[in-house]
Amino acid sequence: MILMDLHTHSNYSDGKNSIEQMVGVAIELGYTAIAITDHVWKSSDWIDDFSEHIYKVKKIFGNDIYVFSGLEAKVINLEGEIDAASNVESKVDFLLGSIHRIPFSGGYYSISKGILDSEQRIYENWITSFENLLKNPRVDIIAHPLAELKRFHIELSQKQKEEIAELLDTSGKIVEINVKHNVPDQDMIELLRIHKTKVVVSSDSHSIEDLKRFYPTLKNLYTLPLNFVTLSELTK
């Protein structure tokens, strides 16, 4: 079994540990590949240092594990634009696109700040931004899909799930099964299996403790009969 974790964070953003520490624990756990995918913003001024740092780490650990560089960029509007400077994709192996806050025209929905709307309207704005994220050519992997709806306790019908699965499949993006947020759900995973959509299981770890804690679940998910992205596809 080839185990990969393509969504982890270091202390370059909100992670607790260094890149070396994260990679070291991944080796101990028996991973074939790991990606460090720190959160990025258009204002981030550390990308060059990050890219160079991972290049050095690849040289150090190259015989023990494949180390990939990545960035997680968040959707900032209904058009599916991401919060990342225009040239960052040339400095890393791949970009993860995610929705952390559901946008609407002029702002974002927030449970904590009381900025709410009807479930139907929230869903409509989410699906608009999600469809446009899937069309964004800068993005390689869709991170924790549907987690944002889960936070708003929005239940999807089977028809909606089937429509979303179709969108994911036709997008050509790699779809992440996220252990930390436990998304997508079993129904959606089954639809991804039926569509033979390219998927990866990732932990979304922010510390070496997370890597260890999420490892058993991640390993178990990799036993499912899914169309997992291969190492050769990532390194070509």
DOTILO-251160 format. One record per residue: residue number from 1; z, y, x of N, C-alpha, C in turn; residue in one letter. Coordinates in Angstrom, 3 decimals. Layout:
BEGIN
NUM	Z	Y	X	Z	Y	X	Z	Y	X	A
...
//
This chain:
BEGIN
1	0.000	-1.195	0.834	0.000	0.000	0.000	0.000	1.256	0.876	M
2	-0.923	2.178	0.582	-0.974	3.451	1.292	-0.209	4.492	0.493	I
3	0.836	5.036	1.081	1.658	6.036	0.411	1.380	7.414	0.987	L
4	1.089	8.348	0.094	0.855	9.735	0.502	1.678	10.666	-0.378	M
5	2.165	11.726	0.205	2.845	12.780	-0.546	2.163	14.093	-0.175	D
6	1.353	14.611	-1.084	0.540	15.782	-0.775	1.083	17.069	-1.387	L
7	2.382	17.088	-1.704	2.985	18.308	-2.246	4.442	18.375	-1.798	H
8	4.682	19.070	-0.694	6.037	19.289	-0.189	6.143	20.711	0.347	T
9	7.376	21.185	0.462	7.607	22.567	0.894	8.562	22.609	2.084	H
10	8.292	23.511	3.000	9.141	23.703	4.181	9.808	25.072	4.097	S
11	10.506	25.431	5.155	11.168	26.730	5.172	10.221	27.896	5.443	N
12	8.914	27.634	5.423	7.974	28.747	5.432	7.975	29.454	4.072	Y
13	8.385	28.723	3.010	8.533	29.381	1.711	9.937	29.098	1.188	S
14	10.072	28.273	0.156	11.397	28.060	-0.430	11.992	26.700	-0.105	D
15	11.434	25.998	0.882	12.007	24.731	1.309	13.206	24.943	2.220	G
16	14.016	23.915	2.347	15.237	24.023	3.156	15.053	23.580	4.592	K
17	14.012	22.809	4.870	13.873	22.196	6.192	12.586	22.607	6.888	N
18	12.545	22.364	8.193	11.366	22.700	8.978	10.250	21.691	8.716	S
19	9.065	22.039	9.142	7.926	21.124	9.022	8.216	19.836	9.783	I
20	8.727	19.966	10.996	9.034	18.786	11.812	10.028	17.865	11.112	E
21	11.051	18.438	10.484	12.044	17.620	9.792	11.434	16.887	8.602	Q
22	10.589	17.574	7.851	9.942	16.945	6.691	9.033	15.793	7.136	M
23	8.261	16.033	8.173	7.350	15.002	8.670	8.142	13.825	9.237	V
24	9.217	14.114	9.963	10.029	13.051	10.553	10.590	12.098	9.511	G
25	11.078	12.641	8.400	11.625	11.792	7.341	10.504	11.015	6.653	V
26	9.339	11.645	6.476	8.194	10.935	5.880	7.818	9.723	6.726	A
27	7.886	9.852	8.044	7.597	8.725	8.936	8.652	7.630	8.749	I
28	9.925	8.022	8.683	11.000	7.061	8.481	10.815	6.269	7.182	E
29	10.307	6.940	6.156	10.118	6.306	4.855	8.871	5.421	4.804	L
30	8.006	5.572	5.783	6.815	4.741	5.835	5.578	5.337	5.215	G
31	5.536	6.650	5.078	4.353	7.292	4.515	3.169	7.212	5.481	Y
32	1.979	7.091	4.890	0.750	7.133	5.675	0.325	8.576	5.911	T
33	0.601	9.450	4.932	0.197	10.855	5.049	1.172	11.741	4.291	A
34	1.309	12.960	4.791	2.113	13.970	4.122	1.401	15.310	4.255	I
35	1.519	16.128	3.227	1.002	17.488	3.297	2.155	18.461	3.096	A
36	2.194	19.469	3.929	3.138	20.567	3.742	2.375	21.663	3.003	I
37	2.819	21.991	1.799	2.038	22.862	0.921	2.912	24.003	0.413	T
38	3.224	24.921	1.287	4.157	25.976	0.910	3.562	26.964	-0.093	D
39	4.457	27.573	-0.868	4.047	28.577	-1.845	3.429	29.776	-1.127	H
40	2.344	30.273	-1.700	1.665	31.406	-1.096	1.495	32.515	-2.124	V
41	1.474	33.746	-1.624	1.195	34.921	-2.439	0.138	35.742	-1.712	W
42	-0.500	36.639	-2.425	-1.495	37.487	-1.778	-0.867	38.304	-0.647	K
43	0.414	38.577	-0.762	1.116	39.375	0.246	1.611	38.554	1.430	S
44	1.451	37.233	1.396	1.979	36.376	2.475	1.305	36.712	3.804	S
45	2.142	36.983	4.821	1.620	37.372	6.136	1.883	36.310	7.201	D
46	2.255	35.099	6.772	2.633	34.053	7.718	1.623	32.916	7.781	W
47	0.498	33.048	7.105	-0.445	31.936	6.989	-0.980	31.487	8.342	I
48	-1.326	32.431	9.209	-1.840	32.054	10.529	-0.798	31.279	11.324	D
49	0.457	31.745	11.287	1.529	31.039	11.997	1.734	29.644	11.415	D
50	1.684	29.543	10.102	1.843	28.261	9.411	0.745	27.282	9.818	F
51	-0.490	27.763	9.789	-1.631	26.907	10.136	-1.542	26.428	11.579	S
52	-1.181	27.329	12.471	-1.054	26.966	13.878	0.097	25.982	14.099	E
53	1.188	26.202	13.371	2.358	25.331	13.477	1.995	23.899	13.066	H
54	1.301	23.758	11.951	0.938	22.419	11.493	-0.068	21.773	12.444	I
55	-0.950	22.566	13.009	-1.887	22.014	14.000	-1.115	21.378	15.160	Y
56	-0.058	22.051	15.617	0.759	21.513	16.699	1.504	20.263	16.265	K
57	1.989	20.258	15.027	2.709	19.097	14.501	1.768	17.893	14.390	V
58	0.525	18.149	13.995	-0.465	17.061	13.937	-0.627	16.416	15.308	K
59	-0.639	17.221	16.354	-0.785	16.709	17.716	0.422	15.859	18.117	K
60	1.604	16.287	17.673	2.833	15.590	18.045	2.965	14.248	17.325	I
61	2.663	14.251	15.999	2.923	13.069	15.170	1.650	12.299	14.818	F
62	0.536	12.675	15.413	-0.755	12.115	15.021	-0.864	10.612	15.049	G
63	-0.116	9.931	15.919	-0.182	8.472	15.996	0.683	7.779	14.945	N
64	1.554	8.549	14.295	2.507	7.956	13.358	2.195	8.253	11.892	D
65	1.518	9.370	11.623	1.290	9.787	10.243	0.204	10.853	10.225	I
66	-0.588	10.883	9.150	-1.535	11.980	8.954	-0.767	13.169	8.373	Y
67	-0.911	14.312	8.992	-0.250	15.528	8.510	-1.317	16.518	8.054	V
68	-1.228	16.929	6.801	-2.168	17.894	6.249	-1.491	19.237	6.022	F
69	-2.275	20.284	6.151	-1.788	21.617	5.814	-2.320	22.002	4.444	S
70	-1.479	22.618	3.659	-1.899	23.058	2.331	-1.073	24.234	1.867	G
71	-1.490	24.814	0.753	-0.759	25.918	0.148	-0.773	25.721	-1.360	L
72	0.333	26.075	-1.994	0.382	26.043	-3.461	0.254	27.463	-3.971	E
73	-0.807	27.715	-4.734	-1.083	29.053	-5.256	-0.978	29.048	-6.769	A
74	-0.316	30.033	-7.305	-0.031	30.100	-8.739	-1.075	30.934	-9.489	K
75	-1.340	30.530	-10.709	-2.238	31.287	-11.587	-1.582	32.619	-11.948	V
76	-2.385	33.685	-11.928	-1.830	35.010	-12.205	-2.397	35.659	-13.463	I
77	-3.396	35.035	-14.088	-3.947	35.632	-15.302	-4.709	34.582	-16.107	N
78	-5.201	34.995	-17.252	-5.919	34.090	-18.140	-7.236	33.628	-17.551	L
79	-7.743	34.366	-16.572	-9.019	34.014	-15.942	-8.872	32.919	-14.896	E
80	-7.653	32.430	-14.671	-7.438	31.344	-13.729	-7.458	31.765	-12.275	G
81	-7.328	33.066	-12.011	-7.257	33.529	-10.623	-5.908	33.122	-10.042	E
82	-5.881	32.916	-8.726	-4.652	32.471	-8.071	-4.106	33.545	-7.138	I
83	-2.808	33.478	-6.914	-2.102	34.468	-6.111	-2.207	34.114	-4.628	D
84	-3.413	34.240	-4.100	-3.669	33.921	-2.696	-4.796	34.801	-2.183	A
85	-4.650	35.286	-0.956	-5.688	36.114	-0.347	-7.002	35.334	-0.260	A
86	-8.090	36.042	-0.213	-9.414	35.436	-0.363	-9.802	34.475	0.752	S
87	-9.155	34.544	1.905	-9.597	33.717	3.038	-8.646	32.582	3.388	N
88	-7.606	32.347	2.595	-6.591	31.378	3.026	-7.112	29.942	3.041	V
89	-8.059	29.623	2.171	-8.527	28.238	2.112	-9.206	27.793	3.396	E
90	-9.691	28.746	4.180	-10.328	28.404	5.450	-9.305	28.054	6.526	S
91	-8.025	28.295	6.250	-6.984	28.102	7.254	-6.128	26.871	7.025	K
92	-6.389	26.154	5.900	-5.616	24.954	5.582	-6.561	23.850	5.110	V
93	-6.019	22.654	4.972	-6.846	21.516	4.561	-7.197	21.553	3.081	D
94	-6.269	22.017	2.238	-6.578	22.132	0.817	-5.589	23.053	0.109	F
95	-6.022	23.510	-1.067	-5.194	24.372	-1.910	-4.763	23.630	-3.166	L
96	-3.500	23.754	-3.515	-2.986	23.286	-4.790	-2.960	24.475	-5.748	L
97	-3.471	24.270	-6.952	-3.397	25.305	-7.982	-2.395	24.897	-9.035	G
98	-1.541	25.830	-9.445	-0.515	25.500	-10.426	-0.269	26.671	-11.362	S
99	0.280	26.351	-12.527	0.729	27.391	-13.456	2.248	27.341	-13.485	I
100	2.864	28.383	-12.972	4.331	28.485	-13.003	4.799	29.299	-14.197	H
101	4.027	30.316	-14.530	4.313	31.135	-15.707	3.044	31.215	-16.548	R
102	3.176	30.974	-17.836	2.004	31.013	-18.715	1.638	32.476	-18.972	I
103	0.423	32.854	-18.605	0.046	34.267	-18.776	-0.449	34.577	-20.189	P
104	-0.331	35.822	-20.559	-1.036	36.356	-21.716	-1.600	37.701	-21.275	F
105	-2.401	38.311	-22.096	-3.010	39.574	-21.713	-1.931	40.625	-21.503	S
106	-1.665	40.947	-20.228	-0.669	41.971	-19.925	0.665	41.465	-19.451	G
107	0.845	40.152	-19.309	2.140	39.670	-18.839	2.252	38.160	-18.820	G
108	3.518	37.681	-18.809	3.801	36.248	-18.772	4.889	35.935	-19.791	Y
109	4.796	34.750	-20.378	5.858	34.292	-21.260	7.076	33.902	-20.422	Y
110	8.256	34.159	-20.979	9.488	33.833	-20.256	10.590	33.487	-21.239	S
111	11.154	32.294	-21.073	12.293	31.908	-21.900	13.517	32.717	-21.508	I
112	13.743	32.857	-20.202	14.947	33.541	-19.719	14.953	35.028	-20.062	S
113	13.779	35.648	-20.111	13.699	37.087	-20.398	13.398	37.375	-21.867	K
114	13.282	36.324	-22.652	13.072	36.512	-24.077	11.679	36.945	-24.470	G
115	10.711	36.743	-23.575	9.322	37.101	-23.878	8.643	35.865	-24.451	I
116	8.663	35.750	-25.778	8.177	34.547	-26.423	7.115	34.870	-27.474	L
117	6.587	33.831	-28.081	5.535	33.950	-29.076	5.550	32.653	-29.873	D
118	4.653	32.496	-30.803	4.558	31.235	-31.523	4.083	30.149	-30.571	S
119	4.463	28.903	-30.858	4.034	27.796	-30.005	2.514	27.723	-29.932	E
120	1.848	27.980	-31.055	0.394	27.918	-31.082	-0.220	28.953	-30.158	Q
121	0.322	30.169	-30.189	-0.227	31.233	-29.345	0.057	30.963	-27.863	R
122	1.256	30.458	-27.565	1.571	30.111	-26.169	0.617	29.040	-25.682	I
123	0.373	28.021	-26.519	-0.547	26.954	-26.128	-1.957	27.497	-25.919	Y
124	-2.410	28.362	-26.800	-3.759	28.915	-26.680	-3.933	29.667	-25.364	E
125	-2.926	30.439	-24.978	-3.002	31.162	-23.714	-2.909	30.208	-22.531	N
126	-2.080	29.175	-22.682	-1.986	28.186	-21.603	-3.317	27.476	-21.395	W
127	-3.929	26.993	-22.491	-5.162	26.216	-22.336	-6.282	27.090	-21.789	I
128	-6.288	28.370	-22.128	-7.302	29.273	-21.576	-7.137	29.402	-20.072	T
129	-5.918	29.667	-19.621	-5.678	29.814	-18.181	-5.866	28.493	-17.455	S
130	-5.528	27.382	-18.102	-5.663	26.064	-17.491	-7.133	25.694	-17.316	F
131	-7.931	25.912	-18.354	-9.364	25.639	-18.244	-9.989	26.445	-17.120	E
132	-9.589	27.709	-17.015	-10.164	28.563	-15.969	-9.654	28.173	-14.591	N
133	-8.417	27.687	-14.494	-7.930	27.154	-13.226	-8.782	25.971	-12.795	L
134	-9.118	25.104	-13.745	-9.941	23.937	-13.429	-11.340	24.328	-12.955	L
135	-11.791	25.494	-13.366	-13.114	25.973	-12.948	-13.065	26.731	-11.628	K
136	-11.867	27.027	-11.148	-11.724	27.827	-9.931	-12.156	27.000	-8.718	N
137	-13.231	27.395	-8.037	-13.748	26.583	-6.924	-12.836	26.571	-5.703	P
138	-11.857	27.443	-5.650	-10.962	27.500	-4.498	-9.931	26.375	-4.522	R
139	-9.666	25.822	-5.690	-8.575	24.877	-5.891	-9.060	23.439	-5.733	V
140	-8.300	22.646	-4.985	-8.633	21.233	-4.754	-7.808	20.283	-5.608	D
141	-6.522	20.583	-5.734	-5.588	19.698	-6.439	-4.872	20.496	-7.533	I
142	-4.760	19.904	-8.724	-4.020	20.534	-9.817	-2.582	20.036	-9.764	I
143	-1.662	20.931	-9.436	-0.258	20.563	-9.245	0.516	20.597	-10.562	A
144	1.428	19.666	-10.704	2.296	19.464	-11.874	1.680	19.938	-13.201	H
145	0.537	19.336	-13.590	-0.102	19.756	-14.843	0.777	19.491	-16.057	P
146	0.836	20.471	-16.953	1.585	20.428	-18.210	3.082	20.677	-18.057	L
147	3.577	20.870	-16.825	5.007	21.124	-16.634	5.429	22.400	-17.345	A
148	4.543	23.392	-17.346	4.876	24.667	-17.962	5.023	24.539	-19.483	E
149	4.235	23.673	-20.109	4.402	23.427	-21.543	5.711	22.689	-21.816	L
150	6.045	21.788	-20.929	7.292	21.026	-21.059	8.493	21.957	-21.068	K
151	8.454	23.015	-20.251	9.568	23.966	-20.197	9.754	24.690	-21.523	R
152	8.650	24.876	-22.251	8.729	25.537	-23.549	8.905	24.532	-24.699	F
153	9.097	23.252	-24.346	9.310	22.188	-25.333	8.156	22.113	-26.333	H
154	6.950	22.310	-25.825	5.767	22.237	-26.664	5.218	20.808	-26.624	I
155	5.235	20.148	-27.764	4.750	18.776	-27.874	3.253	18.787	-28.169	E
156	2.509	17.978	-27.450	1.065	17.901	-27.643	0.701	16.738	-28.545	L
157	-0.304	16.948	-29.375	-0.816	15.857	-30.189	-1.660	14.935	-29.318	S
158	-1.936	13.747	-29.803	-2.777	12.829	-29.052	-4.164	13.417	-28.850	Q
159	-4.676	14.117	-29.859	-5.990	14.740	-29.746	-5.998	15.782	-28.636	K
160	-4.943	16.592	-28.557	-4.850	17.602	-27.496	-4.788	16.931	-26.127	Q
161	-4.022	15.857	-26.017	-3.933	15.143	-24.746	-5.292	14.594	-24.330	K
162	-6.016	14.065	-25.286	-7.339	13.521	-24.980	-8.293	14.629	-24.538	E
163	-8.202	15.794	-25.174	-9.050	16.923	-24.785	-8.700	17.405	-23.386	E
164	-7.412	17.455	-23.055	-6.978	17.891	-21.728	-7.398	16.875	-20.672	I
165	-7.261	15.591	-20.992	-7.678	14.549	-20.051	-9.170	14.649	-19.756	A
166	-9.950	14.961	-20.759	-11.388	15.134	-20.578	-11.678	16.333	-19.672	E
167	-10.942	17.418	-19.876	-11.107	18.597	-19.028	-10.758	18.280	-17.569	L
168	-9.657	17.565	-17.368	-9.244	17.201	-16.021	-10.297	16.341	-15.345	L
169	-10.829	15.376	-16.072	-11.797	14.465	-15.494	-13.088	15.174	-15.114	D
170	-13.606	15.990	-16.011	-14.892	16.649	-15.756	-14.781	17.766	-14.730	T
171	-13.563	18.227	-14.459	-13.388	19.304	-13.484	-13.710	18.861	-12.066	S
172	-13.540	17.569	-11.786	-13.747	17.081	-10.430	-12.569	17.331	-9.509	G
173	-11.489	17.920	-10.034	-10.303	18.167	-9.219	-9.476	16.890	-9.076	K
174	-8.667	16.833	-8.028	-7.665	15.787	-7.900	-6.475	16.191	-8.769	I
175	-5.976	15.270	-9.565	-4.875	15.565	-10.479	-3.582	14.963	-9.927	V
176	-2.554	15.776	-9.874	-1.274	15.341	-9.325	-0.369	14.758	-10.400	E
177	0.213	13.603	-10.100	1.333	13.071	-10.873	2.586	13.510	-10.125	I
178	3.351	14.388	-10.747	4.456	15.060	-10.060	5.787	14.387	-10.392	N
179	6.441	13.865	-9.357	7.690	13.130	-9.548	8.833	14.065	-9.926	V
180	8.922	15.210	-9.293	10.034	16.135	-9.545	10.075	16.564	-11.002	K
181	8.934	16.961	-11.537	8.872	17.467	-12.913	8.565	16.378	-13.937	H
182	8.294	15.171	-13.450	7.996	14.031	-14.325	6.838	14.350	-15.274	N
183	5.779	14.857	-14.699	4.554	15.156	-15.451	3.349	14.659	-14.653	V
184	2.248	14.361	-15.354	2.117	14.268	-16.803	2.846	13.049	-17.361	P
185	2.930	12.983	-18.706	3.658	11.880	-19.318	2.832	10.598	-19.312	D
186	3.433	9.523	-19.812	2.787	8.213	-19.751	1.478	8.170	-20.537	Q
187	1.425	8.878	-21.665	0.186	8.921	-22.444	-0.945	9.539	-21.630	D
188	-0.652	10.639	-20.957	-1.679	11.317	-20.166	-2.077	10.493	-18.947	M
189	-1.106	9.834	-18.325	-1.415	8.967	-17.185	-2.359	7.848	-17.616	I
190	-2.120	7.290	-18.793	-2.999	6.243	-19.302	-4.405	6.785	-19.547	E
191	-4.512	8.009	-20.050	-5.825	8.625	-20.268	-6.532	8.882	-18.935	L
192	-5.762	9.276	-17.919	-6.353	9.454	-16.592	-6.865	8.124	-16.050	L
193	-6.140	7.057	-16.354	-6.594	5.731	-15.925	-7.902	5.366	-16.614	R
194	-7.966	5.616	-17.908	-9.176	5.292	-18.671	-10.377	6.072	-18.145	I
195	-10.155	7.344	-17.826	-11.242	8.188	-17.325	-11.558	7.920	-15.850	H
196	-10.688	7.170	-15.177	-10.826	6.928	-13.747	-10.817	8.227	-12.947	K
197	-9.995	9.160	-13.403	-9.844	10.455	-12.739	-9.139	10.277	-11.404	T
198	-9.568	11.011	-10.395	-8.910	10.967	-9.095	-7.503	11.555	-9.195	K
199	-6.514	10.776	-8.762	-5.129	11.227	-8.853	-4.404	11.011	-7.528	V
200	-3.294	11.716	-7.390	-2.380	11.529	-6.269	-0.964	11.639	-6.823	V
201	-0.043	10.874	-6.274	1.368	10.990	-6.657	2.065	11.837	-5.593	V
202	2.772	12.869	-6.032	3.458	13.760	-5.089	4.872	14.042	-5.558	S
203	5.730	14.375	-4.602	7.143	14.540	-4.923	7.536	15.973	-5.234	S
204	6.784	16.946	-4.722	7.166	18.362	-4.848	8.528	18.593	-4.188	D
205	8.754	17.916	-3.078	10.039	18.009	-2.382	10.221	19.361	-1.708	S
206	11.459	19.850	-1.766	11.817	21.096	-1.100	12.855	20.882	-0.002	H
207	13.095	19.611	0.340	14.074	19.293	1.384	13.891	17.836	1.783	S
208	14.511	17.461	2.899	14.455	16.065	3.318	15.242	15.193	2.339	I
209	16.279	15.784	1.697	17.020	15.035	0.675	16.116	14.708	-0.511	E
210	15.277	15.668	-0.899	14.324	15.420	-1.985	13.370	14.286	-1.619	D
211	12.847	14.325	-0.391	11.917	13.279	0.045	12.539	11.899	-0.119	L
212	13.772	11.760	0.283	14.459	10.471	0.182	14.740	10.103	-1.268	K
213	15.145	11.102	-2.059	15.520	10.841	-3.454	14.320	10.450	-4.315	R
214	13.184	11.110	-4.075	12.001	10.865	-4.906	11.166	9.679	-4.422	F
215	11.452	9.181	-3.228	10.631	8.125	-2.635	10.502	6.876	-3.509	Y
216	11.598	6.308	-4.048	11.445	5.076	-4.839	10.523	5.262	-6.047	P
217	10.647	6.395	-6.749	9.795	6.639	-7.911	8.350	6.806	-7.492	T
218	8.125	7.559	-6.418	6.760	7.763	-5.935	6.125	6.431	-5.550	L
219	6.862	5.610	-4.826	6.339	4.308	-4.402	5.989	3.444	-5.602	K
220	6.831	3.469	-6.628	6.577	2.672	-7.821	5.331	3.147	-8.558	N
221	5.121	4.456	-8.630	3.944	4.995	-9.312	2.657	4.607	-8.595	L
222	2.735	4.441	-7.288	1.553	4.045	-6.522	1.141	2.582	-6.770	Y
223	1.954	1.849	-7.526	1.565	0.487	-7.880	0.748	0.444	-9.169	T
224	0.629	1.576	-9.870	-0.121	1.606	-11.125	-1.617	1.459	-10.854	L
225	-2.361	0.917	-11.810	-3.807	0.722	-11.635	-4.586	2.019	-11.882	P
226	-4.422	2.976	-10.992	-5.063	4.288	-11.136	-6.084	4.504	-10.024	L
227	-6.908	5.506	-10.194	-7.952	5.824	-9.212	-7.392	6.835	-8.203	N
228	-6.582	6.324	-7.268	-5.929	7.198	-6.305	-6.937	7.737	-5.286	F
229	-6.783	9.013	-4.921	-7.600	9.571	-3.865	-7.291	8.837	-2.569	V
230	-8.282	8.599	-1.774	-8.099	7.837	-0.535	-7.970	8.759	0.667	T
231	-7.427	8.198	1.713	-7.271	8.961	2.944	-8.643	9.371	3.501	L
232	-9.617	8.496	3.388	-10.953	8.815	3.894	-11.572	9.977	3.125	S
233	-11.277	10.074	1.840	-11.795	11.202	1.056	-11.139	12.508	1.473	E
234	-9.896	12.448	1.886	-9.184	13.657	2.300	-9.558	14.107	3.709	L
235	-10.021	13.163	4.529	-10.297	13.485	5.931	-11.771	13.653	6.244	T
236	-12.635	13.482	5.246	-14.085	13.584	5.521	-14.516	15.027	5.740	K
//
